[in-house]
Amino acid sequence: MSAPRFVIQKHAARHLHYDFRLEVAGVYKSWAIPKGPSVNPRDRRLAVAVEDHALSWGDFEGVIAEGSYGAGTVIVWDAGTYQNLTEAEGEVIPMEEALARGRAVFRLEGAKLRGSYALRRIKPAEGQWLLTKLPDEEAQDNPDFLAQHPESVLSRLTIEQMASRKAR
Ligand code: MN
């Protein structure tokens, strides 16, 4: 069985955000992270649950026309696989169950983000979760990580360069 995928799309819509997506049971479970992910375990990043996306969406980058859902510019900021590490009573539980319980721990193997992270639901009614880096050898005290790695892992374009291309 191949490892499930994750993707993070940087999305310059009305407000810039990062769409964090984990492959779970044939779809991408998705969260919008206004400030983007952090590599520092001291940071807690708000992640707002949004609708599931098709796995085919994970390769999309380009310009979504005004008036369409998600209008704005998208790049694939990071992509890779993850390993579910969520435990209950000493055993790893399925990712669906972890998310239903409101706490998931996983190890990312991306081009940019690596190591273990946790997603924890804080306000179920608002769909609010927190994404945090867990302390490990991949953790960094680097507040400039996002700015230092602005480009797409597919096209190598920044979101500004992608936006300057003609809308589809
Ligand atoms: Mn988005």
Backbone and ligand atoms as CSV (ligand in chain L), in Angstrom:
chain,resi,resn,atom,element,x,y,z
A,1,MET,N,N,0.858,-1.192,0.000
A,1,MET,CA,C,0.000,0.000,0.000
A,1,MET,C,C,0.890,1.236,0.000
A,2,SER,N,N,0.641,2.134,-0.933
A,2,SER,CA,C,1.482,3.331,-1.004
A,2,SER,C,C,1.048,4.330,0.066
A,3,ALA,N,N,1.970,5.181,0.447
A,3,ALA,CA,C,1.693,6.155,1.505
A,3,ALA,C,C,0.686,7.185,1.011
A,4,PRO,N,N,-0.201,7.643,1.900
A,4,PRO,CA,C,-1.132,8.702,1.503
A,4,PRO,C,C,-0.378,10.004,1.246
A,5,ARG,N,N,-0.994,10.824,0.419
A,5,ARG,CA,C,-0.340,12.070,0.001
A,5,ARG,C,C,-0.809,13.263,0.833
A,6,PHE,N,N,-0.002,14.286,0.808
A,6,PHE,CA,C,-0.461,15.580,1.294
A,6,PHE,C,C,-0.040,16.628,0.275
A,7,VAL,N,N,-0.745,17.734,0.282
A,7,VAL,CA,C,-0.383,18.849,-0.578
A,7,VAL,C,C,-0.725,20.143,0.148
A,8,ILE,N,N,0.068,21.154,-0.099
A,8,ILE,CA,C,-0.236,22.492,0.417
A,8,ILE,C,C,-0.235,23.440,-0.767
A,9,GLN,N,N,-1.398,24.044,-1.020
A,9,GLN,CA,C,-1.511,25.003,-2.109
A,9,GLN,C,C,-1.552,26.414,-1.519
A,10,LYS,N,N,-0.649,27.239,-1.985
A,10,LYS,CA,C,-0.674,28.648,-1.595
A,10,LYS,C,C,-1.683,29.334,-2.489
A,11,HIS,N,N,-2.615,30.040,-1.870
A,11,HIS,CA,C,-3.792,30.532,-2.589
A,11,HIS,C,C,-3.991,32.019,-2.303
A,12,ALA,N,N,-3.725,32.812,-3.316
A,12,ALA,CA,C,-3.957,34.249,-3.197
A,12,ALA,C,C,-5.379,34.529,-3.656
A,13,ALA,N,N,-6.321,34.385,-2.731
A,13,ALA,CA,C,-7.726,34.705,-2.997
A,13,ALA,C,C,-7.963,36.094,-2.401
A,14,ARG,N,N,-9.165,36.363,-1.930
A,14,ARG,CA,C,-9.397,37.664,-1.308
A,14,ARG,C,C,-8.385,37.891,-0.182
A,15,HIS,N,N,-8.126,36.801,0.574
A,15,HIS,CA,C,-7.064,36.834,1.574
A,15,HIS,C,C,-6.092,35.710,1.262
A,16,LEU,N,N,-4.823,36.021,1.318
A,16,LEU,CA,C,-3.815,34.987,1.084
A,16,LEU,C,C,-3.909,33.919,2.182
A,17,HIS,N,N,-3.841,32.655,1.777
A,17,HIS,CA,C,-3.821,31.569,2.758
A,17,HIS,C,C,-3.134,30.362,2.135
A,18,TYR,N,N,-2.933,29.366,2.949
A,18,TYR,CA,C,-2.341,28.110,2.480
A,18,TYR,C,C,-3.383,27.022,2.705
A,19,ASP,N,N,-3.711,26.271,1.662
A,19,ASP,CA,C,-4.669,25.173,1.783
A,19,ASP,C,C,-3.907,23.885,2.048
A,20,PHE,N,N,-4.099,23.366,3.235
A,20,PHE,CA,C,-3.397,22.154,3.679
A,20,PHE,C,C,-4.330,20.968,3.466
A,21,ARG,N,N,-3.853,19.962,2.727
A,21,ARG,CA,C,-4.733,18.845,2.370
A,21,ARG,C,C,-4.044,17.513,2.657
A,22,LEU,N,N,-4.768,16.646,3.333
A,22,LEU,CA,C,-4.290,15.297,3.646
A,22,LEU,C,C,-5.179,14.281,2.951
A,23,GLU,N,N,-4.569,13.340,2.232
A,23,GLU,CA,C,-5.341,12.273,1.592
A,23,GLU,C,C,-5.875,11.333,2.672
A,24,VAL,N,N,-7.201,11.257,2.742
A,24,VAL,CA,C,-7.862,10.368,3.705
A,24,VAL,C,C,-9.049,9.723,2.997
A,25,ALA,N,N,-9.026,8.406,2.891
A,25,ALA,CA,C,-10.162,7.655,2.324
A,25,ALA,C,C,-10.584,8.198,0.961
A,26,GLY,N,N,-9.612,8.473,0.113
A,26,GLY,CA,C,-9.922,8.793,-1.279
A,26,GLY,C,C,-10.234,10.240,-1.587
A,27,VAL,N,N,-10.138,11.102,-0.574
A,27,VAL,CA,C,-10.324,12.542,-0.827
A,27,VAL,C,C,-9.220,13.303,-0.102
A,28,TYR,N,N,-9.121,14.591,-0.424
A,28,TYR,CA,C,-8.242,15.453,0.362
A,28,TYR,C,C,-9.066,16.155,1.434
A,29,LYS,N,N,-8.875,15.739,2.702
A,29,LYS,CA,C,-9.391,16.530,3.816
A,29,LYS,C,C,-8.609,17.842,3.814
A,30,SER,N,N,-9.302,18.962,4.012
A,30,SER,CA,C,-8.678,20.256,3.720
A,30,SER,C,C,-8.909,21.282,4.818
A,31,TRP,N,N,-7.879,22.085,5.037
A,31,TRP,CA,C,-7.930,23.196,5.989
A,31,TRP,C,C,-7.303,24.417,5.337
A,32,ALA,N,N,-7.867,25.573,5.600
A,32,ALA,CA,C,-7.265,26.829,5.149
A,32,ALA,C,C,-6.486,27.427,6.320
A,33,ILE,N,N,-5.207,27.694,6.081
A,33,ILE,CA,C,-4.326,28.208,7.129
A,33,ILE,C,C,-3.924,29.628,6.756
A,34,PRO,N,N,-4.542,30.623,7.426
A,34,PRO,CA,C,-4.287,32.018,7.018
A,34,PRO,C,C,-2.807,32.400,7.078
A,35,LYS,N,N,-2.101,31.974,8.123
A,35,LYS,CA,C,-0.694,32.382,8.272
A,35,LYS,C,C,0.280,31.364,7.686
A,36,GLY,N,N,-0.244,30.248,7.195
A,36,GLY,CA,C,0.627,29.210,6.661
A,36,GLY,C,C,1.217,28.343,7.747
A,37,PRO,N,N,1.822,27.227,7.367
A,37,PRO,CA,C,2.408,26.325,8.354
A,37,PRO,C,C,3.682,26.915,8.943
A,38,SER,N,N,4.089,26.396,10.084
A,38,SER,CA,C,5.336,26.821,10.722
A,38,SER,C,C,6.220,25.609,10.954
A,39,VAL,N,N,7.527,25.840,10.967
A,39,VAL,CA,C,8.488,24.779,11.278
A,39,VAL,C,C,8.953,24.873,12.734
A,40,ASN,N,N,8.377,25.819,13.479
A,40,ASN,CA,C,8.759,26.044,14.875
A,40,ASN,C,C,7.685,25.477,15.809
A,41,PRO,N,N,8.058,24.541,16.678
A,41,PRO,CA,C,7.059,23.934,17.577
A,41,PRO,C,C,6.377,24.930,18.517
A,42,ARG,N,N,6.937,26.113,18.657
A,42,ARG,CA,C,6.287,27.090,19.546
A,42,ARG,C,C,5.110,27.789,18.881
A,43,ASP,N,N,4.984,27.667,17.567
A,43,ASP,CA,C,3.889,28.333,16.860
A,43,ASP,C,C,2.666,27.427,16.780
A,44,ARG,N,N,1.495,28.028,16.923
A,44,ARG,CA,C,0.241,27.315,16.696
A,44,ARG,C,C,-0.477,28.051,15.574
A,45,ARG,N,N,-0.744,27.355,14.486
A,45,ARG,CA,C,-1.339,28.018,13.337
A,45,ARG,C,C,-2.795,27.618,13.180
A,46,LEU,N,N,-3.656,28.623,13.184
A,46,LEU,CA,C,-5.075,28.373,12.972
A,46,LEU,C,C,-5.289,27.713,11.618
A,47,ALA,N,N,-6.073,26.649,11.615
A,47,ALA,CA,C,-6.398,25.902,10.394
A,47,ALA,C,C,-7.908,25.703,10.367
A,48,VAL,N,N,-8.565,26.324,9.412
A,48,VAL,CA,C,-10.022,26.281,9.348
A,48,VAL,C,C,-10.449,25.197,8.366
A,49,ALA,N,N,-11.212,24.234,8.865
A,49,ALA,CA,C,-11.662,23.130,8.016
A,49,ALA,C,C,-12.526,23.668,6.880
A,50,VAL,N,N,-12.227,23.214,5.681
A,50,VAL,CA,C,-13.037,23.562,4.512
A,50,VAL,C,C,-13.473,22.255,3.849
A,51,GLU,N,N,-14.215,22.335,2.765
A,51,GLU,CA,C,-14.773,21.127,2.172
A,51,GLU,C,C,-13.675,20.213,1.618
A,52,ASP,N,N,-13.994,18.915,1.571
A,52,ASP,CA,C,-13.085,17.955,0.966
A,52,ASP,C,C,-12.855,18.327,-0.495
A,53,HIS,N,N,-11.645,18.017,-0.959
A,53,HIS,CA,C,-11.341,18.230,-2.365
A,53,HIS,C,C,-10.958,16.907,-3.016
A,54,ALA,N,N,-11.220,16.794,-4.319
A,54,ALA,CA,C,-10.828,15.608,-5.076
A,54,ALA,C,C,-9.311,15.519,-5.130
A,55,LEU,N,N,-8.798,14.289,-5.156
A,55,LEU,CA,C,-7.345,14.117,-5.223
A,55,LEU,C,C,-6.766,14.786,-6.469
A,56,SER,N,N,-7.550,14.828,-7.528
A,56,SER,CA,C,-7.064,15.437,-8.774
A,56,SER,C,C,-6.781,16.934,-8.608
A,57,TRP,N,N,-7.415,17.560,-7.615
A,57,TRP,CA,C,-7.194,18.987,-7.384
A,57,TRP,C,C,-5.785,19.275,-6.873
A,58,GLY,N,N,-5.154,18.256,-6.308
A,58,GLY,CA,C,-3.865,18.468,-5.670
A,58,GLY,C,C,-2.751,18.873,-6.608
A,59,ASP,N,N,-2.929,18.649,-7.901
A,59,ASP,CA,C,-1.917,19.042,-8.887
A,59,ASP,C,C,-2.202,20.397,-9.496
A,60,PHE,N,N,-3.320,21.010,-9.102
A,60,PHE,CA,C,-3.704,22.245,-9.793
A,60,PHE,C,C,-2.875,23.427,-9.330
A,61,GLU,N,N,-2.408,24.185,-10.298
A,61,GLU,CA,C,-1.938,25.526,-10.026
A,61,GLU,C,C,-2.242,26.379,-11.243
A,62,GLY,N,N,-2.466,27.635,-10.993
A,62,GLY,CA,C,-2.844,28.536,-12.076
A,62,GLY,C,C,-3.728,29.638,-11.526
A,63,VAL,N,N,-4.440,30.275,-12.424
A,63,VAL,CA,C,-5.283,31.409,-12.060
A,63,VAL,C,C,-6.738,31.008,-12.227
A,64,ILE,N,N,-7.514,31.148,-11.155
A,64,ILE,CA,C,-8.947,30.866,-11.185
A,64,ILE,C,C,-9.667,32.188,-11.431
A,65,ALA,N,N,-10.486,32.208,-12.471
A,65,ALA,CA,C,-11.083,33.464,-12.925
A,65,ALA,C,C,-11.995,34.087,-11.878
A,66,GLU,N,N,-12.090,35.412,-11.917
A,66,GLU,CA,C,-13.039,36.154,-11.084
A,66,GLU,C,C,-14.426,35.571,-11.245
A,67,GLY,N,N,-15.151,35.474,-10.138
A,67,GLY,CA,C,-16.516,34.976,-10.201
A,67,GLY,C,C,-16.615,33.478,-10.011
A,68,SER,N,N,-15.486,32.764,-10.125
A,68,SER,CA,C,-15.490,31.326,-9.893
A,68,SER,C,C,-15.127,31.038,-8.447
A,69,TYR,N,N,-15.516,29.835,-7.994
A,69,TYR,CA,C,-15.154,29.413,-6.639
A,69,TYR,C,C,-13.637,29.443,-6.482
A,70,GLY,N,N,-13.167,30.067,-5.423
A,70,GLY,CA,C,-11.732,30.110,-5.166
A,70,GLY,C,C,-10.977,31.061,-6.067
A,71,ALA,N,N,-11.682,32.042,-6.617
A,71,ALA,CA,C,-11.049,32.984,-7.541
A,71,ALA,C,C,-9.754,33.535,-6.969
A,72,GLY,N,N,-8.728,33.533,-7.809
A,72,GLY,CA,C,-7.418,33.979,-7.362
A,72,GLY,C,C,-6.357,33.078,-7.960
A,73,THR,N,N,-5.173,33.124,-7.383
A,73,THR,CA,C,-4.029,32.399,-7.934
A,73,THR,C,C,-3.591,31.304,-6.972
A,74,VAL,N,N,-3.249,30.155,-7.540
A,74,VAL,CA,C,-2.872,28.980,-6.751
A,74,VAL,C,C,-1.527,28.457,-7.244
A,75,ILE,N,N,-0.630,28.149,-6.308
A,75,ILE,CA,C,0.540,27.332,-6.634
A,75,ILE,C,C,0.603,26.145,-5.680
A,76,VAL,N,N,1.224,25.072,-6.156
A,76,VAL,CA,C,1.453,23.910,-5.283
A,76,VAL,C,C,2.726,24.199,-4.493
A,77,TRP,N,N,2.519,24.662,-3.264
A,77,TRP,CA,C,3.643,25.144,-2.458
A,77,TRP,C,C,4.477,23.991,-1.888
A,78,ASP,N,N,3.794,22.892,-1.552
A,78,ASP,CA,C,4.526,21.712,-1.094
A,78,ASP,C,C,3.678,20.485,-1.387
A,79,ALA,N,N,4.333,19.361,-1.515
A,79,ALA,CA,C,3.629,18.098,-1.776
A,79,ALA,C,C,4.530,16.958,-1.351
A,80,GLY,N,N,3.901,15.850,-1.021
A,80,GLY,CA,C,4.653,14.673,-0.617
A,80,GLY,C,C,3.715,13.631,-0.048
A,81,THR,N,N,4.248,12.849,0.878
A,81,THR,CA,C,3.441,11.821,1.523
A,81,THR,C,C,3.478,12.043,3.029
A,82,TYR,N,N,2.577,11.348,3.711
A,82,TYR,CA,C,2.604,11.419,5.165
A,82,TYR,C,C,2.371,10.038,5.764
A,83,GLN,N,N,2.793,9.936,7.010
A,83,GLN,CA,C,2.556,8.717,7.784
A,83,GLN,C,C,1.694,9.079,8.984
A,84,ASN,N,N,0.565,8.414,9.118
A,84,ASN,CA,C,-0.302,8.628,10.274
A,84,ASN,C,C,0.337,8.014,11.517
A,85,LEU,N,N,0.476,8.833,12.555
A,85,LEU,CA,C,1.094,8.351,13.802
A,85,LEU,C,C,0.126,8.474,14.980
A,86,THR,N,N,-1.146,8.768,14.689
A,86,THR,CA,C,-2.101,9.022,15.768
A,86,THR,C,C,-2.364,7.747,16.561
A,87,GLU,N,N,-2.191,7.839,17.855
A,87,GLU,CA,C,-2.404,6.660,18.696
A,87,GLU,C,C,-3.556,6.879,19.668
A,88,ALA,N,N,-4.228,5.785,19.983
A,88,ALA,CA,C,-5.189,5.755,21.083
A,88,ALA,C,C,-4.995,4.427,21.792
A,89,GLU,N,N,-4.887,4.458,23.058
A,89,GLU,CA,C,-4.604,3.267,23.867
A,89,GLU,C,C,-3.413,2.487,23.316
A,90,GLY,N,N,-2.374,3.255,22.905
A,90,GLY,CA,C,-1.137,2.614,22.497
A,90,GLY,C,C,-1.116,2.035,21.097
A,91,GLU,N,N,-2.192,2.227,20.331
A,91,GLU,CA,C,-2.209,1.703,18.965
A,91,GLU,C,C,-2.535,2.812,17.982
A,92,VAL,N,N,-1.951,2.704,16.802
A,92,VAL,CA,C,-2.264,3.674,15.758
A,92,VAL,C,C,-3.700,3.454,15.292
A,93,ILE,N,N,-4.462,4.540,15.253
A,93,ILE,CA,C,-5.861,4.454,14.811
A,93,ILE,C,C,-5.970,5.039,13.406
A,94,PRO,N,N,-6.994,4.633,12.638
A,94,PRO,CA,C,-7.142,5.165,11.271
A,94,PRO,C,C,-7.282,6.689,11.271
A,95,MET,N,N,-6.822,7.287,10.193
A,95,MET,CA,C,-6.861,8.750,10.093
A,95,MET,C,C,-8.288,9.294,10.189
A,96,GLU,N,N,-9.257,8.608,9.577
A,96,GLU,CA,C,-10.654,9.078,9.672
A,96,GLU,C,C,-11.079,9.171,11.141
A,97,GLU,N,N,-10.697,8.143,11.905
A,97,GLU,CA,C,-11.070,8.117,13.317
A,97,GLU,C,C,-10.341,9.218,14.078
A,98,ALA,N,N,-9.070,9.416,13.751
A,98,ALA,CA,C,-8.295,10.473,14.398
A,98,ALA,C,C,-8.962,11.831,14.170
A,99,LEU,N,N,-9.348,12.092,12.925
A,99,LEU,CA,C,-9.962,13.389,12.615
A,99,LEU,C,C,-11.336,13.503,13.267
A,100,ALA,N,N,-12.077,12.401,13.306
A,100,ALA,CA,C,-13.389,12.428,13.958
A,100,ALA,C,C,-13.242,12.737,15.446
A,101,ARG,N,N,-12.155,12.253,16.045
A,101,ARG,CA,C,-11.904,12.522,17.463
A,101,ARG,C,C,-11.312,13.910,17.683
A,102,GLY,N,N,-10.839,14.540,16.594
A,102,GLY,CA,C,-10.343,15.909,16.722
A,102,GLY,C,C,-8.877,16.032,17.055
A,103,ARG,N,N,-8.100,14.970,16.834
A,103,ARG,CA,C,-6.660,15.077,17.060
A,103,ARG,C,C,-5.950,14.073,16.170
A,104,ALA,N,N,-5.025,14.582,15.352
A,104,ALA,CA,C,-4.264,13.729,14.444
A,104,ALA,C,C,-2.785,14.099,14.547
A,105,VAL,N,N,-1.952,13.084,14.542
A,105,VAL,CA,C,-0.501,13.258,14.547
A,105,VAL,C,C,0.043,12.531,13.328
A,106,PHE,N,N,0.938,13.176,12.604
A,106,PHE,CA,C,1.411,12.572,11.354
A,106,PHE,C,C,2.785,13.122,11.045
A,107,ARG,N,N,3.514,12.356,10.249
A,107,ARG,CA,C,4.848,12.752,9.842
A,107,ARG,C,C,4.816,13.079,8.353
A,108,LEU,N,N,5.216,14.290,8.019
A,108,LEU,CA,C,5.214,14.735,6.629
A,108,LEU,C,C,6.559,14.432,5.980
A,109,GLU,N,N,6.490,13.960,4.741
A,109,GLU,CA,C,7.688,13.790,3.918
A,109,GLU,C,C,7.464,14.609,2.657
A,110,GLY,N,N,7.647,15.897,2.777
A,110,GLY,CA,C,7.415,16.788,1.649
A,110,GLY,C,C,8.726,17.310,1.093
A,111,ALA,N,N,8.608,18.129,0.056
A,111,ALA,CA,C,9.801,18.767,-0.483
A,111,ALA,C,C,10.292,19.857,0.467
A,112,LYS,N,N,9.363,20.480,1.190
A,112,LYS,CA,C,9.716,21.556,2.114
A,112,LYS,C,C,9.466,21.166,3.568
A,113,LEU,N,N,8.244,20.736,3.849
A,113,LEU,CA,C,7.907,20.388,5.235
A,113,LEU,C,C,8.208,18.926,5.495
A,114,ARG,N,N,8.897,18.684,6.605
A,114,ARG,CA,C,9.270,17.331,6.978
A,114,ARG,C,C,9.101,17.189,8.481
A,115,GLY,N,N,8.910,15.960,8.899
A,115,GLY,CA,C,8.825,15.701,10.323
A,115,GLY,C,C,7.392,15.686,10.822
A,116,SER,N,N,7.266,15.592,12.133
A,116,SER,CA,C,5.948,15.340,12.719
A,116,SER,C,C,5.204,16.638,13.028
A,117,TYR,N,N,3.911,16.559,12.804
A,117,TYR,CA,C,2.979,17.665,13.035
A,117,TYR,C,C,1.742,17.129,13.740
A,118,ALA,N,N,1.021,18.026,14.382
A,118,ALA,CA,C,-0.256,17.661,14.985
A,118,ALA,C,C,-1.329,18.638,14.546
A,119,LEU,N,N,-2.506,18.094,14.309
A,119,LEU,CA,C,-3.706,18.894,14.052
A,119,LEU,C,C,-4.669,18.621,15.210
A,120,ARG,N,N,-5.141,19.678,15.833
A,120,ARG,CA,C,-6.005,19.528,17.000
A,120,ARG,C,C,-7.218,20.438,16.839
A,121,ARG,N,N,-8.396,19.871,16.993
A,121,ARG,CA,C,-9.612,20.671,16.848
A,121,ARG,C,C,-9.850,21.457,18.123
A,122,ILE,N,N,-10.064,22.767,17.961
A,122,ILE,CA,C,-10.268,23.592,19.150
A,122,ILE,C,C,-11.700,24.117,19.248
A,123,LYS,N,N,-12.328,24.432,18.115
A,123,LYS,CA,C,-13.707,24.924,18.136
A,123,LYS,C,C,-14.492,24.187,17.059
A,124,PRO,N,N,-15.104,23.062,17.423
A,124,PRO,CA,C,-15.796,22.236,16.421
A,124,PRO,C,C,-16.857,23.012,15.635
A,125,ALA,N,N,-17.630,23.852,16.326
A,125,ALA,CA,C,-18.729,24.551,15.647
A,125,ALA,C,C,-18.210,25.479,14.555
A,126,GLU,N,N,-17.034,26.040,14.777
A,126,GLU,CA,C,-16.443,26.947,13.781
A,126,GLU,C,C,-15.476,26.224,12.847
A,127,GLY,N,N,-15.290,24.934,13.042
A,127,GLY,CA,C,-14.334,24.199,12.217
A,127,GLY,C,C,-12.901,24.632,12.449
A,128,GLN,N,N,-12.619,25.114,13.654
A,128,GLN,CA,C,-11.275,25.635,13.919
A,128,GLN,C,C,-10.366,24.565,14.523
A,129,TRP,N,N,-9.211,24.425,13.886
A,129,TRP,CA,C,-8.168,23.510,14.346
A,129,TRP,C,C,-6.877,24.311,14.503
A,130,LEU,N,N,-5.902,23.685,15.171
A,130,LEU,CA,C,-4.561,24.256,15.227
A,130,LEU,C,C,-3.581,23.256,14.627
A,131,LEU,N,N,-2.715,23.753,13.759
A,131,LEU,CA,C,-1.622,22.938,13.221
A,131,LEU,C,C,-0.337,23.342,13.937
A,132,THR,N,N,0.346,22.367,14.519
A,132,THR,CA,C,1.614,22.662,15.190
A,132,THR,C,C,2.684,21.673,14.757
A,133,LYS,N,N,3.885,22.186,14.640
A,133,LYS,CA,C,5.056,21.326,14.450
A,133,LYS,C,C,5.362,20.671,15.785
A,134,LEU,N,N,5.643,19.388,15.782
A,134,LEU,CA,C,6.062,18.723,17.012
A,134,LEU,C,C,7.586,18.724,17.080
A,135,PRO,N,N,8.131,18.755,18.284
A,135,PRO,CA,C,9.593,18.802,18.404
A,135,PRO,C,C,10.226,17.532,17.836
A,136,ASP,N,N,11.116,17.697,16.914
A,136,ASP,CA,C,11.897,16.578,16.392
A,136,ASP,C,C,13.089,17.160,15.642
A,137,GLU,N,N,13.830,16.305,14.973
A,137,GLU,CA,C,15.070,16.756,14.318
A,137,GLU,C,C,14.788,17.675,13.128
A,138,GLU,N,N,13.544,17.741,12.665
A,138,GLU,CA,C,13.201,18.620,11.545
A,138,GLU,C,C,12.705,19.992,12.004
A,139,ALA,N,N,12.484,20.151,13.282
A,139,ALA,CA,C,11.991,21.434,13.793
A,139,ALA,C,C,13.069,22.508,13.617
A,140,GLN,N,N,12.615,23.741,13.350
A,140,GLN,CA,C,13.545,24.857,13.173
A,140,GLN,C,C,12.974,26.093,13.853
A,141,ASP,N,N,13.858,26.840,14.487
A,141,ASP,CA,C,13.452,28.146,15.005
A,141,ASP,C,C,13.716,29.159,13.893
A,142,ASN,N,N,12.824,29.166,12.922
A,142,ASN,CA,C,13.047,29.988,11.728
A,142,ASN,C,C,11.746,30.665,11.321
A,143,PRO,N,N,11.546,31.904,11.755
A,143,PRO,CA,C,10.295,32.592,11.435
A,143,PRO,C,C,10.186,32.984,9.963
A,144,ASP,N,N,11.291,32.862,9.206
A,144,ASP,CA,C,11.291,33.286,7.802
A,144,ASP,C,C,11.162,32.133,6.824
A,145,PHE,N,N,10.808,30.949,7.330
A,145,PHE,CA,C,10.797,29.763,6.459
A,145,PHE,C,C,9.892,29.950,5.237
A,146,LEU,N,N,8.702,30.491,5.432
A,146,LEU,CA,C,7.779,30.645,4.296
A,146,LEU,C,C,8.349,31.616,3.266
A,147,ALA,N,N,8.901,32.726,3.760
A,147,ALA,CA,C,9.457,33.734,2.851
A,147,ALA,C,C,10.686,33.211,2.113
A,148,GLN,N,N,11.411,32.300,2.757
A,148,GLN,CA,C,12.628,31.751,2.135
A,148,GLN,C,C,12.319,30.668,1.108
A,149,HIS,N,N,11.089,30.157,1.144
A,149,HIS,CA,C,10.694,29.080,0.226
A,149,HIS,C,C,9.376,29.446,-0.450
A,150,PRO,N,N,9.371,30.495,-1.267
A,150,PRO,CA,C,8.098,30.992,-1.799
A,150,PRO,C,C,7.575,30.238,-3.025
A,151,GLU,N,N,8.419,29.424,-3.649
A,151,GLU,CA,C,8.082,28.960,-5.003
A,151,GLU,C,C,7.314,27.639,-5.015
A,152,SER,N,N,6.652,27.410,-6.127
A,152,SER,CA,C,5.947,26.149,-6.377
A,152,SER,C,C,6.935,25.000,-6.461
A,153,VAL,N,N,6.541,23.848,-5.917
A,153,VAL,CA,C,7.377,22.661,-6.067
A,153,VAL,C,C,7.155,22.001,-7.434
A,154,LEU,N,N,6.159,22.461,-8.180
A,154,LEU,CA,C,5.915,21.930,-9.532
A,154,LEU,C,C,6.558,22.806,-10.591
A,155,SER,N,N,6.133,24.064,-10.668
A,155,SER,CA,C,6.588,24.962,-11.738
A,155,SER,C,C,7.773,25.828,-11.333
A,156,ARG,N,N,8.065,25.877,-10.025
A,156,ARG,CA,C,9.096,26.763,-9.472
A,156,ARG,C,C,8.689,28.234,-9.533
A,157,LEU,N,N,7.457,28.523,-9.948
A,157,LEU,CA,C,6.999,29.911,-9.993
A,157,LEU,C,C,6.543,30.355,-8.611
A,158,THR,N,N,6.762,31.628,-8.302
A,158,THR,CA,C,6.143,32.204,-7.110
A,158,THR,C,C,4.690,32.524,-7.445
A,159,ILE,N,N,3.919,32.818,-6.412
A,159,ILE,CA,C,2.511,33.109,-6.675
A,159,ILE,C,C,2.381,34.410,-7.466
A,160,GLU,N,N,3.305,35.339,-7.281
A,160,GLU,CA,C,3.266,36.581,-8.060
A,160,GLU,C,C,3.563,36.303,-9.525
A,161,GLN,N,N,4.530,35.414,-9.775
A,161,GLN,CA,C,4.841,35.064,-11.163
A,161,GLN,C,C,3.677,34.325,-11.816
A,162,MET,N,N,3.044,33.446,-11.046
A,162,MET,CA,C,1.888,32.727,-11.589
A,162,MET,C,C,0.748,33.694,-11.883
A,163,ALA,N,N,0.533,34.649,-10.989
A,163,ALA,CA,C,-0.580,35.606,-11.155
A,163,ALA,C,C,-0.388,36.455,-12.397
A,164,SER,N,N,0.864,36.696,-12.779
A,164,SER,CA,C,1.121,37.571,-13.915
A,164,SER,C,C,0.867,36.852,-15.243
A,165,ARG,N,N,0.682,35.528,-15.161
A,165,ARG,CA,C,0.288,34.808,-16.378
A,165,ARG,C,C,-1.179,35.065,-16.644
A,166,LYS,N,N,-1.594,34.813,-17.859
A,166,LYS,CA,C,-2.974,35.073,-18.262
A,166,LYS,C,C,-3.940,34.136,-17.526
A,167,ALA,N,N,-5.077,34.679,-17.087
A,167,ALA,CA,C,-6.091,33.845,-16.446
A,167,ALA,C,C,-6.616,32.803,-17.425
A,168,ARG,N,N,-6.938,31.625,-16.904
A,168,ARG,CA,C,-7.453,30.550,-17.752
A,168,ARG,C,C,-8.857,30.876,-18.242
L,1,MN,MN,MN,-8.123,28.206,-0.731
